[in-house]
Amino acid sequence: MAGLTIPAIAVIILREMWPVVLAYYLHHHWAIFPGLVLGCALTGLIMQYLTPDPNQHSTEEIIQSYHEHRGAIDMRSFPAKLLGCACQNKMMA
């Protein structure tokens, strides 16, 4: 599943989001810094309020699930982390 999801996300970000953001920033140079700040702020808020443990990264969650939960992965934080990643990439691209 991850083998299909990660390339799909990369295609969406690179083919759909990147051209729009790049064209906007090329015509509005003043918007680069506010876009970076907004992207980081949105990502921070999403991670802080929509994930169970904002200090734990996905890799750490996988390792912990392997050692402590027999490999059972809690997918509750996946949509929020995906949204945070998309916000950060869209604003920072």
Residue pairs with C-beta under 8 A, 6 or more apart in sequence:
9 82
9 85
9 86
13 86
13 89
13 90
13 93
17 86
17 89
17 90
17 93
18 93
21 35
21 90
21 91
21 93
22 93
24 31
25 31
25 32
25 35
35 91
35 92
36 91
36 92
38 91
39 87
39 88
39 89
39 90
39 91
39 92
40 88
40 91
40 92
42 84
42 87
42 88
42 91
43 84
43 85
43 87
43 88
46 80
46 83
46 84
46 87
47 54
47 80
47 81
47 84
48 54
50 77
50 80
50 83
50 84
51 77
51 80
51 81
52 74
52 76
52 77
53 77
56 64
58 77
58 81
61 73
61 74
61 77
62 73
65 71
65 72
65 73
65 74
